Amino acid sequence: MIQLLSHLAHLEITTPDLDASVRFYEEQMGMREVERDGDSVFLRCWGDYYTYSLVVTRGEQPGLAHMAWRTSSPEALEEAVRRIEASGVQGEWRDAQHRHGRAYRFTGPYGHVMELFWEVEKHRAEGQHRSQYPDRPSRRTNHGVAPRFLDHVTVAASDVRGFAKWYRETLGFRIMAYTSLDEAPVTVFAVLTTNEKSHDLGVVLDGSGVPGRVNHIAFWVDTREEHLVAADVLLEGGTAIEYGPSIHGIGEQTYLYFREPSGLRVELNTGGYRNYVPDWEPHDWKPSQGSNSLYRNSSMPHSMTESFPPAPGPSATEEGALPGTEDDLAAAIQNPYARQGRG
């Protein structure tokens, strides 16, 4: 298969309090508003190569409205659409809008809305935002957390391996790793990538029965020093840290999780490795091996399995299935070392 997708281009999220969420991304995250269209606000990180990477739209609940990926060529866009429709999924072409060309939008088999396009406006800042470095789309900022660019999105699905299989076979994502439980043959997490990163798409097991949910969105800073300063900046700004800073076993990125005002989880990433192996075979990690925490010295909080929009209530667990609800999932993937008091 030719390489169809090049990278994650932008995300659209929803929030019941548009002003509060936008204020958070501007003041705490250090992103910059570049455009408004009705109830949608378009924001950028200082290093984003395109005009924006995050669209915040007013909605009843926090969630993911769509994820947008740039293809590797105009021909790749046409081929991707052919493969999507051959799989039995029917989307629609949308006219050029919001500084990118025509796009194909569809809903994947697990309920996530995805948009693909090739033509896009490259960002080149002017005036006070212009960088002295020709390769930078705008000057570096030291305001707030100041991420360089959008990094990845992690969604939730009822079948982690089924999700990964469809995105690999249809759109050419590489599956980089799985996490399966120590206690049962249940896969609870997978990471996929369109390039050499450890992942730009993640998927967690979801027993809620609600399709199209998202677990978190993630941004990138260049160094671990910036990452630690970011934790300090967030705390001083009144944002509680949900998990981290620490290092994931899978991907080996340094992570930090927190919530924006809508309740949606945001991650800040740095570090990790690059993988260029074209025939890479994903390893099947266990929580006891440190899939989520390299040091295996802390338990992941139960809250980390919450996805969005919130489930309407505890979902019924089929007899013999593990796990079913988010609480079941959280309990199942706690670090065994921490549970046994050896962390």
C-alpha positions in Angstrom: 0.0 0.0 0.0 1.2 3.5 -0.8 1.5 5.9 2.1 -2.0 7.5 2.2 -1.8 9.8 5.2 1.1 12.0 6.2 0.0 13.4 9.6 -2.7 14.7 11.9 -3.5 18.2 10.8 -6.1 19.5 13.2 -8.9 18.5 15.7 -12.3 19.9 16.4 -13.5 19.6 19.9 -16.8 20.6 21.6 -17.4 22.4 24.9 -20.5 23.6 26.7 -18.7 26.8 27.8 -16.9 28.2 24.7 -15.5 31.2 26.4 -14.0 29.3 29.3 -12.4 26.7 27.1 -11.0 29.3 24.6 -9.6 31.3 27.5 -7.9 28.2 28.9 -6.2 27.4 25.5 -5.1 31.0 25.2 -4.0 31.9 28.7 -2.9 28.5 30.2 -1.8 26.7 27.0 -0.4 29.8 25.3 -2.2 29.1 22.0 -3.3 32.0 19.7 -6.8 32.6 18.2 -6.6 33.2 14.5 -10.2 33.0 13.3 -13.8 32.8 14.5 -16.8 31.4 12.6 -20.1 31.4 14.5 -19.7 29.2 17.5 -16.2 27.9 16.4 -12.9 29.4 17.4 -9.7 28.4 15.5 -6.4 28.3 17.5 -2.8 27.6 16.7 0.4 26.6 18.5 3.4 28.7 17.7 5.0 25.9 15.6 2.0 24.7 13.7 2.8 24.7 10.0 -0.8 25.3 9.0 -3.0 28.1 10.1 -4.6 26.3 13.0 -4.5 22.9 14.7 -7.4 23.1 17.2 -11.0 24.2 16.6 -13.1 24.7 19.7 -16.9 24.6 19.0 -19.8 25.2 21.3 -21.6 22.0 22.1 -23.8 20.3 24.8 -20.9 18.2 26.1 -17.2 17.9 25.7 -16.2 15.6 22.9 -14.5 15.2 19.5 -16.4 16.6 16.6 -13.8 15.5 14.0 -10.2 14.7 13.5 -8.5 15.9 10.3 -5.5 14.3 8.5 -3.5 15.5 5.6 -2.8 12.9 2.9 0.6 12.4 1.3 -0.5 13.6 -2.1 -3.6 14.4 -4.2 -3.5 10.9 -5.6 -3.3 9.5 -2.1 -6.5 11.4 -1.2 -8.4 9.8 -4.1 -7.0 6.4 -3.2 -7.9 6.8 0.5 -11.5 7.6 -0.5 -11.6 4.6 -2.8 -10.5 2.3 0.0 -12.9 3.8 2.6 -15.9 3.3 0.3 -14.7 -0.2 -0.7 -14.8 -1.1 3.0 -18.5 -0.3 3.1 -18.2 3.2 4.7 -19.8 6.0 2.8 -18.7 9.6 3.4 -19.1 12.9 1.5 -16.9 15.4 -0.3 -17.0 18.9 1.3 -16.0 22.1 -0.5 -12.8 24.0 0.4 -13.2 25.8 3.8 -11.3 27.2 6.6 -8.0 27.5 4.8 -7.8 24.0 3.3 -9.0 22.5 0.1 -11.9 20.1 -0.6 -12.1 17.4 2.0 -13.6 13.9 2.3 -15.5 13.5 5.6 -16.7 10.1 6.9 -17.7 8.3 10.1 -15.5 5.3 10.8 -16.9 2.0 12.0 -16.5 2.9 15.6 -18.3 6.2 15.3 -15.4 8.7 14.9 -15.7 11.5 12.3 -12.6 11.8 10.2 -11.7 14.3 7.5 -9.0 13.9 4.8 -7.6 16.6 2.6 -4.5 17.5 0.6 -4.6 21.2 -0.2 -3.9 23.4 2.8 -2.8 27.0 3.5 0.8 27.1 4.9 1.1 29.5 7.8 3.6 32.4 7.6 3.2 34.9 10.4 3.6 38.6 9.9 4.5 41.5 12.2 5.2 40.8 15.8 4.5 37.0 15.3 7.1 36.6 12.6 10.1 34.4 13.4 13.7 35.2 12.6 14.1 31.6 11.6 12.9 30.9 8.1 11.7 27.3 8.9 9.5 28.5 11.7 5.9 29.4 10.8 5.8 31.9 13.6 8.0 33.1 16.5 8.4 31.0 19.6 6.2 32.1 22.5 7.0 31.8 26.3 3.4 32.5 27.2 1.7 29.7 29.2 2.6 26.1 28.4 3.6 27.1 24.9 3.3 23.8 23.0 5.1 23.7 19.7 2.3 21.8 17.8 -0.5 19.3 18.0 0.8 15.8 18.7 -1.9 13.1 18.7 -5.4 12.1 19.6 -6.6 9.1 21.6 -10.1 7.9 21.0 -12.2 5.2 22.6 -13.7 2.1 21.0 -15.5 -1.1 21.9 -12.9 -3.3 20.2 -9.3 -2.1 20.3 -7.9 -4.7 17.9 -10.8 -4.3 15.5 -10.4 -0.6 15.5 -6.6 -0.9 14.8 -7.2 -3.5 12.1 -9.7 -1.3 10.2 -7.4 1.8 10.2 -4.4 -0.3 9.2 -6.1 -2.2 6.3 -8.1 0.8 5.1 -5.9 3.8 5.6 -2.4 2.3 6.1 -1.8 3.2 9.7 1.1 1.3 11.3 0.1 -0.5 14.5 3.0 0.2 16.9 2.0 -1.6 20.2 -0.9 -3.1 22.2 -1.6 -3.3 25.9 -3.4 -6.4 27.1 -4.4 -7.3 30.6 -2.2 -9.4 32.9 -5.3 -11.1 34.3 -7.2 -11.8 31.1 -6.8 -11.9 27.2 -8.3 -8.5 26.8 -6.7 -5.7 24.8 -7.3 -2.3 26.4 -5.0 0.0 24.4 -3.3 0.4 21.1 -1.2 3.0 19.4 -1.0 3.7 15.6 0.9 6.0 13.5 1.0 7.5 9.9 4.7 8.3 10.1 7.8 7.6 12.3 6.3 8.8 15.6 5.4 6.2 18.1 1.8 7.3 17.5 -0.5 10.0 16.3 -3.6 8.0 17.0 -4.4 6.0 20.1 -7.4 3.9 21.1 -8.6 2.8 24.5 -11.1 0.1 25.3 -14.6 1.6 25.9 -17.4 -0.4 27.5 -19.9 2.4 27.5 -21.8 1.5 24.3 -21.5 5.2 23.1 -19.7 5.4 19.7 -17.2 8.1 18.7 -15.8 9.0 22.1 -12.4 10.6 22.8 -10.1 9.9 25.7 -7.7 12.9 25.2 -6.0 15.2 22.9 -2.2 15.9 23.1 0.3 18.6 22.3 4.1 18.6 22.1 6.9 20.6 23.7 10.5 20.2 22.7 12.3 19.2 25.9 11.7 17.6 29.3 12.7 20.9 30.9 9.9 22.7 29.1 7.6 19.8 30.1 8.4 20.2 33.8 8.0 24.0 33.6 4.6 23.4 32.0 3.4 21.4 35.0 4.5 24.3 37.2 2.7 26.9 35.0 -0.5 24.8 35.0 -0.5 24.4 38.8 0.2 28.1 39.3 -2.7 28.9 37.0 -5.1 26.8 39.0 -5.2 23.7 36.7 -4.9 20.4 38.6 -2.6 17.7 37.3 -4.4 14.4 36.7 -1.4 12.1 36.0 2.3 12.7 35.6 4.8 13.9 34.8 6.3 10.5 34.1 7.3 8.3 31.2 5.2 5.9 29.2 6.7 2.4 28.5 4.9 2.3 25.2 6.6 5.0 23.0 8.7 6.2 25.9 7.2 9.7 25.9 7.2 11.9 28.9 3.6 12.6 29.7 1.4 15.0 31.7 -2.4 14.9 31.9 -4.8 17.6 33.0 -8.3 18.9 32.2 -9.5 21.9 30.4 -12.7 23.7 31.8 -15.1 21.4 29.9 -13.6 18.4 31.6 -11.9 17.2 28.4 -8.5 15.6 29.1 -5.4 17.2 27.6 -2.0 15.7 27.5 1.4 17.4 27.1 4.1 15.2 25.5 7.8 15.2 24.8 10.6 12.8 24.3 10.0 9.3 22.9 11.7 7.6 20.0 11.2 7.4 16.2 10.5 4.2 14.4 11.2 3.9 10.7 10.9 0.1 10.4 8.4 -0.5 7.5 7.6 -4.1 8.6 7.3 -3.4 12.3 5.4 -6.0 14.3 3.6 -4.5 17.3 4.5 -5.9 20.7 1.8 -6.9 23.2 2.6 -5.2 26.4 1.2 -5.9 29.9 0.5 -3.3 32.6 3.0 -5.2 34.8 5.7 -4.5 32.2 5.2 -0.7 32.5 3.1 -0.1 29.4 1.6 3.0 30.9 4.4 3.9 33.4 7.9 3.0 32.5 9.1 3.1 36.1 6.2 0.9 37.4 6.0 2.8 40.6 2.6 4.4 40.5 -1.0 3.5 39.8 -2.9 5.2 37.0 -5.8 7.0 38.5 -9.3 5.6 37.8 -10.2 9.0 36.3 -7.9 8.4 33.3 -10.3 5.9 31.7 -13.0 8.5 31.5 -13.8 9.3 27.9 -16.0 12.0 26.3 -18.8 12.7 26.0 -19.5 11.2 29.4 -21.4 7.9 29.3 -25.0 8.2 30.4 -24.5 5.7 33.2 -22.8 2.4 34.0 -23.0 0.1 31.1 -24.1 -3.5 31.5 -21.2 -6.0 31.3 -21.8 -9.1 29.4 -21.4 -12.3 31.4 -17.8 -13.3 31.4 -16.5 -10.1 29.8 -13.7 -8.1 31.3 -13.8 -5.1 31.6 -17.2 -3.5 31.0 -17.5 -0.1 32.7 -14.8 2.5 32.9 -14.3 1.7 36.6 -13.8 -2.0 35.7 -11.2 -0.9 33.1 -9.4 1.3 35.5 -9.2 -1.4 38.2 -8.0 -4.0 35.7 -5.0 -2.0 34.4 -3.6 -0.6 37.6 0.0 -1.3 37.9 0.3 -4.7 39.7 3.5 -3.5 41.5 1.6 -0.6 43.0 -1.4 -2.8 43.9 0.9 -5.1 45.8 2.5 -2.2 47.7 5.9 -2.7 45.9 5.8 0.5 43.8 
